[in-house]
Amino acid sequence: MTEHLDVAKLQRRLAEFAAARNWQPYHTPKNLAAALSVEASELVEIFQWLTPEESARVMDDPGTAHRVTDEVADVLAYLLQLCEVLGIDPLAALDAKIDRNERRFPVPGEGDARREPPIP
């Protein structure tokens, strides 16, 4: 049975992993943000030349699904480490951002609605 996972537990595991290898000196906000960007680019690379239809089916191929899953994990790992170093609660930050976006982009008919989706 899979143990219950939460953000704090994953952040602790990542911190322990880095500490065991003496990587903390390299885990500066600048370095973690750069690593996050690199990993996000590696995720984008998988989708780069796919059509929208092909991209929607990317998880159907086990080899590609494995690559996508690994890159998503890498992006999340660096994001969680960056949040830890900067003292950001990622879930609270996301919750607050959704609140702001709900005010900025009301549902059509509830105010001044935009036709194009925002870039968060």
Secondary structure, 3 states (H helix, E strand, C coil): CCCCCCHHHHHHHHHHHHHHCCCHHHCCHHHHHHHHHHHHHHHHHHHCCCCHHHHHCHHHCHHHHHHHHHHHHHHHHHHHHHHHHHCCCHHHHHHHHHHHHHHHCCCCCCCCCCCCCCCC
